[in-house]
């Protein structure tokens, strides 16, 4: 598993268009690493953009820990968009 975390940058770090490291959750709990999935786009403003690629093994896809982390990551996306 690979995570992306903003280090309190001034211009922001974005994953799939969503700014990470900001918002109510960050204010309440501090920085929370963002779980990256294959194909995610990472934008470090103002001008760096990357696409994350990671081959998946069968064991990794079915891992309960990975499923939990993906669920938590998706929940964080919804909360941050509010």
Beta strands, then each sheet from edge to edge (+ up, - down):
strand 1: 3-4
strand 2: 13-15
strand 3: 18-20
strand 4: 34-35
strand 5: 41-44
strand 6: 48-51
sheet 1: 1+ 4-
sheet 2: 3+ 2- 5+ 6-
end
